[in-house]
Amino acid sequence: MLELIILEKFAIHFEEAAWEDLRHRLAHVRWPAGKSVDWRLGMDEEALVELLAFWRDSYDWNRREQALNQYPQFTCELDDVTIHFFHIPAKKPGAGAVLLTHGWPDSFLRYEKLFSLLPDYDLVVPSLPGFAFSSLPKKGYSSNAETAGLWHRLLTQVLAYDAYAAVGGDMGRGVSCYLAACYPQEVRGLYLTDVGFAGDLAAAPDEQLTPEELEYKQRANRWMKEESAYITIQSTKPQTLAYSLSDSPAGMAAWILEKYRAWSDWPLLTRNDLCDCLTLYWMTNTAGTSIRAYHGNSFHLPPMGPITVPTAIAAFPYDVLPVPKSWAERHYPVVQYTQMARGGHFTALEQPQEFAADLTKFLKRIF
């Protein structure tokens, strides 16, 4: 007997009292001693001061809230998790379903600019467990594999799709890959904006690598030394960090914005883009819960089987550690590979038109 799952309509709204509290906190920041003005030691103070002043005095969330609430949103309970998702129907019935999964430190906002650019497909855009309006499991963490199971139930059991395309980057890449590996009959195709860390290249002897692979190894080892500390912290002691992220909007903003600058084609992001992200994390108090996925993925992730479904890769030049094309083609059944001219880790947020065009090209191939 199938479990009865009830869908609840959902609309985003944050109370004025929460905004007053946020503005008060932003007006009374206790700044650290010792400025960092060149990003080498972390978030640049002058950049943070400027953005927090804009967030406090000039930023208008209402425009984003109204735009988002034009699109159908729902929540449902799957196991012990509340899942929030957008379900945006195509112009014509019977269109293919496209599941878009975000990563950290972003949200469904990564894909919001696509909503009007993909009118020929049904779009399903959920919030990962612990992000935005989706809850954590009672055990306190989730993994990409567990999320893949939830997403498959959402698409096939709750929304009654027989097949769908899985699209993702960052954690969304991991979730989408588990979907493709575990449910190849239903996952019609896999569209990725990154392919993960090529650990075999990073550990291989130099003489066994091509010049392109050696260059990747050098970049990867430098990145692991200089940039990867956040992974260790968020994997091992996420709750210790969560107290600061949940109590200080300035501290939360510094932790998140430093990654946006490091991982993106920075000039493509507007102050509104950044404040949209910060607002969603702050108002939902999920900066601390979102990082629990790092614990799940570091300590509770099962092996993944082979991926056999048609795969497209969109490689953005400013992403975190872009992997050589030859490596990607050895590890995925690639039928479409696109080297994007601009853009970084946040993909459709940075280059929505280009992303939509490339994804549409792939969807026409598989549907």
Contacts in CASP RR format, 6 or more apart in sequence:
PFRMAT RR
TARGET T0000
AUTHOR 0000-0000-0000
METHOD contacts of the structure
MODEL  1
MLELIILEKFAIHFEEAAWEDLRHRLAHVRWPAGKSVDWRLGMDEEALVE
LLAFWRDSYDWNRREQALNQYPQFTCELDDVTIHFFHIPAKKPGAGAVLL
THGWPDSFLRYEKLFSLLPDYDLVVPSLPGFAFSSLPKKGYSSNAETAGL
WHRLLTQVLAYDAYAAVGGDMGRGVSCYLAACYPQEVRGLYLTDVGFAGD
LAAAPDEQLTPEELEYKQRANRWMKEESAYITIQSTKPQTLAYSLSDSPA
GMAAWILEKYRAWSDWPLLTRNDLCDCLTLYWMTNTAGTSIRAYHGNSFH
LPPMGPITVPTAIAAFPYDVLPVPKSWAERHYPVVQYTQMARGGHFTALE
QPQEFAADLTKFLKRIF
2 157 0 8 1.000
3 157 0 8 1.000
5 76 0 8 1.000
5 77 0 8 1.000
5 78 0 8 1.000
5 157 0 8 1.000
5 158 0 8 1.000
6 76 0 8 1.000
6 77 0 8 1.000
7 74 0 8 1.000
7 75 0 8 1.000
7 76 0 8 1.000
7 158 0 8 1.000
8 74 0 8 1.000
8 75 0 8 1.000
8 76 0 8 1.000
9 72 0 8 1.000
9 73 0 8 1.000
9 74 0 8 1.000
10 73 0 8 1.000
10 74 0 8 1.000
10 75 0 8 1.000
10 84 0 8 1.000
10 133 0 8 1.000
11 69 0 8 1.000
11 73 0 8 1.000
12 65 0 8 1.000
12 68 0 8 1.000
12 69 0 8 1.000
12 73 0 8 1.000
12 133 0 8 1.000
13 65 0 8 1.000
14 61 0 8 1.000
14 65 0 8 1.000
14 279 0 8 1.000
14 283 0 8 1.000
18 283 0 8 1.000
19 61 0 8 1.000
22 56 0 8 1.000
22 249 0 8 1.000
22 282 0 8 1.000
22 283 0 8 1.000
23 56 0 8 1.000
25 248 0 8 1.000
25 249 0 8 1.000
25 250 0 8 1.000
26 52 0 8 1.000
26 53 0 8 1.000
26 55 0 8 1.000
26 56 0 8 1.000
26 249 0 8 1.000
26 250 0 8 1.000
27 56 0 8 1.000
29 52 0 8 1.000
29 248 0 8 1.000
29 250 0 8 1.000
31 45 0 8 1.000
35 45 0 8 1.000
35 46 0 8 1.000
36 42 0 8 1.000
36 43 0 8 1.000
36 44 0 8 1.000
36 45 0 8 1.000
37 44 0 8 1.000
37 45 0 8 1.000
37 46 0 8 1.000
38 44 0 8 1.000
39 258 0 8 1.000
39 261 0 8 1.000
42 254 0 8 1.000
42 258 0 8 1.000
43 254 0 8 1.000
43 255 0 8 1.000
43 257 0 8 1.000
43 258 0 8 1.000
47 257 0 8 1.000
47 261 0 8 1.000
48 250 0 8 1.000
48 253 0 8 1.000
48 254 0 8 1.000
48 257 0 8 1.000
51 253 0 8 1.000
51 257 0 8 1.000
51 271 0 8 1.000
51 274 0 8 1.000
51 275 0 8 1.000
52 249 0 8 1.000
52 250 0 8 1.000
52 253 0 8 1.000
54 271 0 8 1.000
54 275 0 8 1.000
55 249 0 8 1.000
55 253 0 8 1.000
55 275 0 8 1.000
55 278 0 8 1.000
55 279 0 8 1.000
59 271 0 8 1.000
59 272 0 8 1.000
59 275 0 8 1.000
59 279 0 8 1.000
61 275 0 8 1.000
61 276 0 8 1.000
61 279 0 8 1.000
64 272 0 8 1.000
64 276 0 8 1.000
64 279 0 8 1.000
67 112 0 8 1.000
68 112 0 8 1.000
71 86 0 8 1.000
71 88 0 8 1.000
71 115 0 8 1.000
72 86 0 8 1.000
72 87 0 8 1.000
72 88 0 8 1.000
72 89 0 8 1.000
73 84 0 8 1.000
73 85 0 8 1.000
73 86 0 8 1.000
73 87 0 8 1.000
74 84 0 8 1.000
74 85 0 8 1.000
74 87 0 8 1.000
75 82 0 8 1.000
75 83 0 8 1.000
75 84 0 8 1.000
75 85 0 8 1.000
75 133 0 8 1.000
76 82 0 8 1.000
76 83 0 8 1.000
76 154 0 8 1.000
76 158 0 8 1.000
77 83 0 8 1.000
78 150 0 8 1.000
78 153 0 8 1.000
78 154 0 8 1.000
78 158 0 8 1.000
79 137 0 8 1.000
79 150 0 8 1.000
80 137 0 8 1.000
80 138 0 8 1.000
81 129 0 8 1.000
81 134 0 8 1.000
81 135 0 8 1.000
81 136 0 8 1.000
81 137 0 8 1.000
81 142 0 8 1.000
81 150 0 8 1.000
82 133 0 8 1.000
82 134 0 8 1.000
82 135 0 8 1.000
83 126 0 8 1.000
83 127 0 8 1.000
83 129 0 8 1.000
83 134 0 8 1.000
83 150 0 8 1.000
83 154 0 8 1.000
84 126 0 8 1.000
84 127 0 8 1.000
84 132 0 8 1.000
84 133 0 8 1.000
84 134 0 8 1.000
85 124 0 8 1.000
85 125 0 8 1.000
85 126 0 8 1.000
85 127 0 8 1.000
85 154 0 8 1.000
86 108 0 8 1.000
86 115 0 8 1.000
86 123 0 8 1.000
86 124 0 8 1.000
86 125 0 8 1.000
86 126 0 8 1.000
87 122 0 8 1.000
87 123 0 8 1.000
87 124 0 8 1.000
87 159 0 8 1.000
88 115 0 8 1.000
88 122 0 8 1.000
88 123 0 8 1.000
88 124 0 8 1.000
88 125 0 8 1.000
89 95 0 8 1.000
89 122 0 8 1.000
90 96 0 8 1.000
90 119 0 8 1.000
90 120 0 8 1.000
90 121 0 8 1.000
90 122 0 8 1.000
91 119 0 8 1.000
91 120 0 8 1.000
92 120 0 8 1.000
94 122 0 8 1.000
95 120 0 8 1.000
95 121 0 8 1.000
95 122 0 8 1.000
95 367 0 8 1.000
96 121 0 8 1.000
96 122 0 8 1.000
96 161 0 8 1.000
96 163 0 8 1.000
96 164 0 8 1.000
96 165 0 8 1.000
96 363 0 8 1.000
96 367 0 8 1.000
97 121 0 8 1.000
97 122 0 8 1.000
97 123 0 8 1.000
97 124 0 8 1.000
97 155 0 8 1.000
97 159 0 8 1.000
97 161 0 8 1.000
97 163 0 8 1.000
97 164 0 8 1.000
97 165 0 8 1.000
98 118 0 8 1.000
98 121 0 8 1.000
98 122 0 8 1.000
98 123 0 8 1.000
98 124 0 8 1.000
98 164 0 8 1.000
98 165 0 8 1.000
98 167 0 8 1.000
98 359 0 8 1.000
98 363 0 8 1.000
99 124 0 8 1.000
99 125 0 8 1.000
99 126 0 8 1.000
99 151 0 8 1.000
99 155 0 8 1.000
99 164 0 8 1.000
99 165 0 8 1.000
99 166 0 8 1.000
99 167 0 8 1.000
99 176 0 8 1.000
99 179 0 8 1.000
100 110 0 8 1.000
100 111 0 8 1.000
100 114 0 8 1.000
100 123 0 8 1.000
100 124 0 8 1.000
100 125 0 8 1.000
100 167 0 8 1.000
100 168 0 8 1.000
101 126 0 8 1.000
101 128 0 8 1.000
101 147 0 8 1.000
101 151 0 8 1.000
101 166 0 8 1.000
101 167 0 8 1.000
101 168 0 8 1.000
101 169 0 8 1.000
101 171 0 8 1.000
101 172 0 8 1.000
101 175 0 8 1.000
101 176 0 8 1.000
102 108 0 8 1.000
102 109 0 8 1.000
102 110 0 8 1.000
102 111 0 8 1.000
102 125 0 8 1.000
102 127 0 8 1.000
102 128 0 8 1.000
102 131 0 8 1.000
102 168 0 8 1.000
102 169 0 8 1.000
102 170 0 8 1.000
102 171 0 8 1.000
102 172 0 8 1.000
103 110 0 8 1.000
103 128 0 8 1.000
103 131 0 8 1.000
103 168 0 8 1.000
103 169 0 8 1.000
103 170 0 8 1.000
103 171 0 8 1.000
103 172 0 8 1.000
104 131 0 8 1.000
104 170 0 8 1.000
104 171 0 8 1.000
104 290 0 8 1.000
104 291 0 8 1.000
104 293 0 8 1.000
104 294 0 8 1.000
105 255 0 8 1.000
105 256 0 8 1.000
105 259 0 8 1.000
105 260 0 8 1.000
105 277 0 8 1.000
105 281 0 8 1.000
105 290 0 8 1.000
106 170 0 8 1.000
106 277 0 8 1.000
106 346 0 8 1.000
106 349 0 8 1.000
107 127 0 8 1.000
107 131 0 8 1.000
107 132 0 8 1.000
107 277 0 8 1.000
107 280 0 8 1.000
107 281 0 8 1.000
108 125 0 8 1.000
108 126 0 8 1.000
108 127 0 8 1.000
108 132 0 8 1.000
109 273 0 8 1.000
109 276 0 8 1.000
109 277 0 8 1.000
109 280 0 8 1.000
109 349 0 8 1.000
110 346 0 8 1.000
110 347 0 8 1.000
110 348 0 8 1.000
110 349 0 8 1.000
111 123 0 8 1.000
111 125 0 8 1.000
111 348 0 8 1.000
111 349 0 8 1.000
112 349 0 8 1.000
113 348 0 8 1.000
113 349 0 8 1.000
113 352 0 8 1.000
114 123 0 8 1.000
114 348 0 8 1.000
114 352 0 8 1.000
114 355 0 8 1.000
114 356 0 8 1.000
114 359 0 8 1.000
115 123 0 8 1.000
117 352 0 8 1.000
117 353 0 8 1.000
117 356 0 8 1.000
118 356 0 8 1.000
118 359 0 8 1.000
118 360 0 8 1.000
120 360 0 8 1.000
121 363 0 8 1.000
121 367 0 8 1.000
122 161 0 8 1.000
124 154 0 8 1.000
124 155 0 8 1.000
124 159 0 8 1.000
124 164 0 8 1.000
126 134 0 8 1.000
126 151 0 8 1.000
126 154 0 8 1.000
127 133 0 8 1.000
127 134 0 8 1.000
128 134 0 8 1.000
128 142 0 8 1.000
128 147 0 8 1.000
128 171 0 8 1.000
128 172 0 8 1.000
128 175 0 8 1.000
128 290 0 8 1.000
128 293 0 8 1.000
129 135 0 8 1.000
129 136 0 8 1.000
129 137 0 8 1.000
129 142 0 8 1.000
129 146 0 8 1.000
129 147 0 8 1.000
129 150 0 8 1.000
129 293 0 8 1.000
130 136 0 8 1.000
130 142 0 8 1.000
130 286 0 8 1.000
130 289 0 8 1.000
130 290 0 8 1.000
130 292 0 8 1.000
130 293 0 8 1.000
131 286 0 8 1.000
131 289 0 8 1.000
131 290 0 8 1.000
132 280 0 8 1.000
132 284 0 8 1.000
132 286 0 8 1.000
133 284 0 8 1.000
136 142 0 8 1.000
136 289 0 8 1.000
136 292 0 8 1.000
137 146 0 8 1.000
140 292 0 8 1.000
141 292 0 8 1.000
141 293 0 8 1.000
141 295 0 8 1.000
141 296 0 8 1.000
141 300 0 8 1.000
142 292 0 8 1.000
142 293 0 8 1.000
142 296 0 8 1.000
143 293 0 8 1.000
143 296 0 8 1.000
143 297 0 8 1.000
143 300 0 8 1.000
143 301 0 8 1.000
144 171 0 8 1.000
144 172 0 8 1.000
144 174 0 8 1.000
144 175 0 8 1.000
144 177 0 8 1.000
144 178 0 8 1.000
144 293 0 8 1.000
144 297 0 8 1.000
144 301 0 8 1.000
145 178 0 8 1.000
145 301 0 8 1.000
145 302 0 8 1.000
145 304 0 8 1.000
147 171 0 8 1.000
147 175 0 8 1.000
147 178 0 8 1.000
147 293 0 8 1.000
148 174 0 8 1.000
148 175 0 8 1.000
148 176 0 8 1.000
148 178 0 8 1.000
148 179 0 8 1.000
148 182 0 8 1.000
149 178 0 8 1.000
149 179 0 8 1.000
149 182 0 8 1.000
151 175 0 8 1.000
151 179 0 8 1.000
152 179 0 8 1.000
152 182 0 8 1.000
152 183 0 8 1.000
152 186 0 8 1.000
155 161 0 8 1.000
155 164 0 8 1.000
155 186 0 8 1.000
156 162 0 8 1.000
156 186 0 8 1.000
161 186 0 8 1.000
162 186 0 8 1.000
163 186 0 8 1.000
163 187 0 8 1.000
163 188 0 8 1.000
164 186 0 8 1.000
164 187 0 8 1.000
164 188 0 8 1.000
165 187 0 8 1.000
165 188 0 8 1.000
165 189 0 8 1.000
165 190 0 8 1.000
165 191 0 8 1.000
165 362 0 8 1.000
165 363 0 8 1.000
165 366 0 8 1.000
165 367 0 8 1.000
166 175 0 8 1.000
166 176 0 8 1.000
166 179 0 8 1.000
166 180 0 8 1.000
166 187 0 8 1.000
166 189 0 8 1.000
166 190 0 8 1.000
166 191 0 8 1.000
167 176 0 8 1.000
167 191 0 8 1.000
167 192 0 8 1.000
167 359 0 8 1.000
168 174 0 8 1.000
168 175 0 8 1.000
168 176 0 8 1.000
168 191 0 8 1.000
168 192 0 8 1.000
168 193 0 8 1.000
169 176 0 8 1.000
169 192 0 8 1.000
169 193 0 8 1.000
169 194 0 8 1.000
169 347 0 8 1.000
170 194 0 8 1.000
170 345 0 8 1.000
171 293 0 8 1.000
171 297 0 8 1.000
173 192 0 8 1.000
173 193 0 8 1.000
173 194 0 8 1.000
173 195 0 8 1.000
173 196 0 8 1.000
176 190 0 8 1.000
176 191 0 8 1.000
176 192 0 8 1.000
177 190 0 8 1.000
177 192 0 8 1.000
177 304 0 8 1.000
177 307 0 8 1.000
178 304 0 8 1.000
179 187 0 8 1.000
179 190 0 8 1.000
180 187 0 8 1.000
180 189 0 8 1.000
180 190 0 8 1.000
180 307 0 8 1.000
180 308 0 8 1.000
180 309 0 8 1.000
180 311 0 8 1.000
181 304 0 8 1.000
181 305 0 8 1.000
181 306 0 8 1.000
181 307 0 8 1.000
182 305 0 8 1.000
184 308 0 8 1.000
184 309 0 8 1.000
187 309 0 8 1.000
188 309 0 8 1.000
188 310 0 8 1.000
188 366 0 8 1.000
188 367 0 8 1.000
189 309 0 8 1.000
189 310 0 8 1.000
189 311 0 8 1.000
189 312 0 8 1.000
189 362 0 8 1.000
189 366 0 8 1.000
190 307 0 8 1.000
190 309 0 8 1.000
190 310 0 8 1.000
190 311 0 8 1.000
190 312 0 8 1.000
190 332 0 8 1.000
191 311 0 8 1.000
191 312 0 8 1.000
191 313 0 8 1.000
191 314 0 8 1.000
191 359 0 8 1.000
191 362 0 8 1.000
192 311 0 8 1.000
192 312 0 8 1.000
192 313 0 8 1.000
192 314 0 8 1.000
192 332 0 8 1.000
193 313 0 8 1.000
193 314 0 8 1.000
193 315 0 8 1.000
193 316 0 8 1.000
193 319 0 8 1.000
193 347 0 8 1.000
193 355 0 8 1.000
194 315 0 8 1.000
194 316 0 8 1.000
194 319 0 8 1.000
194 320 0 8 1.000
194 322 0 8 1.000
194 323 0 8 1.000
194 345 0 8 1.000
195 313 0 8 1.000
195 323 0 8 1.000
195 327 0 8 1.000
195 328 0 8 1.000
195 331 0 8 1.000
195 332 0 8 1.000
196 321 0 8 1.000
196 323 0 8 1.000
197 220 0 8 1.000
197 321 0 8 1.000
197 323 0 8 1.000
198 216 0 8 1.000
198 220 0 8 1.000
198 323 0 8 1.000
198 324 0 8 1.000
198 327 0 8 1.000
199 220 0 8 1.000
201 209 0 8 1.000
201 213 0 8 1.000
201 216 0 8 1.000
201 217 0 8 1.000
201 220 0 8 1.000
201 323 0 8 1.000
201 324 0 8 1.000
201 327 0 8 1.000
202 216 0 8 1.000
202 217 0 8 1.000
202 220 0 8 1.000
202 221 0 8 1.000
202 224 0 8 1.000
204 213 0 8 1.000
204 217 0 8 1.000
206 214 0 8 1.000
206 217 0 8 1.000
209 217 0 8 1.000
210 324 0 8 1.000
210 326 0 8 1.000
212 324 0 8 1.000
212 326 0 8 1.000
213 324 0 8 1.000
213 326 0 8 1.000
213 327 0 8 1.000
216 321 0 8 1.000
216 323 0 8 1.000
216 324 0 8 1.000
216 327 0 8 1.000
219 321 0 8 1.000
220 321 0 8 1.000
223 320 0 8 1.000
223 321 0 8 1.000
227 262 0 8 1.000
230 255 0 8 1.000
230 259 0 8 1.000
231 294 0 8 1.000
231 298 0 8 1.000
233 241 0 8 1.000
234 241 0 8 1.000
234 291 0 8 1.000
234 294 0 8 1.000
234 295 0 8 1.000
235 294 0 8 1.000
235 295 0 8 1.000
235 296 0 8 1.000
235 297 0 8 1.000
235 298 0 8 1.000
235 299 0 8 1.000
236 295 0 8 1.000
236 298 0 8 1.000
238 288 0 8 1.000
238 291 0 8 1.000
238 292 0 8 1.000
238 294 0 8 1.000
238 295 0 8 1.000
239 288 0 8 1.000
241 255 0 8 1.000
241 288 0 8 1.000
241 291 0 8 1.000
242 287 0 8 1.000
242 288 0 8 1.000
242 289 0 8 1.000
242 291 0 8 1.000
244 251 0 8 1.000
244 252 0 8 1.000
244 255 0 8 1.000
245 251 0 8 1.000
245 252 0 8 1.000
245 255 0 8 1.000
245 287 0 8 1.000
245 288 0 8 1.000
245 291 0 8 1.000
246 252 0 8 1.000
246 285 0 8 1.000
246 287 0 8 1.000
246 288 0 8 1.000
249 278 0 8 1.000
249 282 0 8 1.000
252 278 0 8 1.000
252 281 0 8 1.000
252 282 0 8 1.000
252 287 0 8 1.000
253 278 0 8 1.000
255 287 0 8 1.000
256 277 0 8 1.000
256 278 0 8 1.000
256 281 0 8 1.000
256 287 0 8 1.000
257 274 0 8 1.000
257 278 0 8 1.000
260 266 0 8 1.000
260 269 0 8 1.000
260 274 0 8 1.000
260 277 0 8 1.000
260 346 0 8 1.000
262 320 0 8 1.000
263 318 0 8 1.000
263 319 0 8 1.000
263 320 0 8 1.000
263 344 0 8 1.000
263 345 0 8 1.000
263 346 0 8 1.000
264 318 0 8 1.000
264 343 0 8 1.000
264 344 0 8 1.000
264 345 0 8 1.000
264 346 0 8 1.000
264 350 0 8 1.000
265 316 0 8 1.000
265 317 0 8 1.000
265 318 0 8 1.000
265 342 0 8 1.000
265 343 0 8 1.000
265 344 0 8 1.000
265 350 0 8 1.000
265 351 0 8 1.000
266 318 0 8 1.000
268 342 0 8 1.000
268 343 0 8 1.000
268 350 0 8 1.000
268 351 0 8 1.000
269 346 0 8 1.000
269 349 0 8 1.000
269 350 0 8 1.000
273 349 0 8 1.000
280 286 0 8 1.000
281 287 0 8 1.000
281 290 0 8 1.000
307 332 0 8 1.000
307 333 0 8 1.000
308 333 0 8 1.000
309 333 0 8 1.000
310 333 0 8 1.000
310 335 0 8 1.000
310 365 0 8 1.000
310 366 0 8 1.000
311 332 0 8 1.000
311 333 0 8 1.000
311 334 0 8 1.000
311 335 0 8 1.000
311 336 0 8 1.000
312 334 0 8 1.000
312 335 0 8 1.000
312 336 0 8 1.000
312 337 0 8 1.000
312 338 0 8 1.000
312 358 0 8 1.000
312 359 0 8 1.000
312 362 0 8 1.000
313 328 0 8 1.000
313 332 0 8 1.000
313 334 0 8 1.000
313 336 0 8 1.000
313 337 0 8 1.000
313 338 0 8 1.000
314 338 0 8 1.000
314 340 0 8 1.000
314 347 0 8 1.000
314 355 0 8 1.000
314 358 0 8 1.000
314 359 0 8 1.000
315 322 0 8 1.000
315 325 0 8 1.000
315 328 0 8 1.000
315 337 0 8 1.000
315 338 0 8 1.000
315 339 0 8 1.000
315 340 0 8 1.000
316 322 0 8 1.000
316 340 0 8 1.000
316 342 0 8 1.000
316 343 0 8 1.000
316 344 0 8 1.000
316 345 0 8 1.000
316 347 0 8 1.000
316 350 0 8 1.000
316 351 0 8 1.000
317 339 0 8 1.000
317 340 0 8 1.000
317 341 0 8 1.000
317 342 0 8 1.000
317 343 0 8 1.000
317 344 0 8 1.000
318 342 0 8 1.000
318 343 0 8 1.000
318 344 0 8 1.000
318 345 0 8 1.000
319 343 0 8 1.000
319 344 0 8 1.000
319 345 0 8 1.000
319 347 0 8 1.000
320 345 0 8 1.000
325 337 0 8 1.000
325 339 0 8 1.000
328 334 0 8 1.000
328 337 0 8 1.000
329 337 0 8 1.000
335 362 0 8 1.000
335 365 0 8 1.000
336 358 0 8 1.000
336 361 0 8 1.000
336 362 0 8 1.000
336 365 0 8 1.000
338 358 0 8 1.000
340 351 0 8 1.000
340 354 0 8 1.000
340 358 0 8 1.000
341 354 0 8 1.000
342 350 0 8 1.000
342 351 0 8 1.000
342 354 0 8 1.000
343 350 0 8 1.000
343 351 0 8 1.000
344 350 0 8 1.000
344 351 0 8 1.000
347 355 0 8 1.000
348 355 0 8 1.000
348 356 0 8 1.000
END
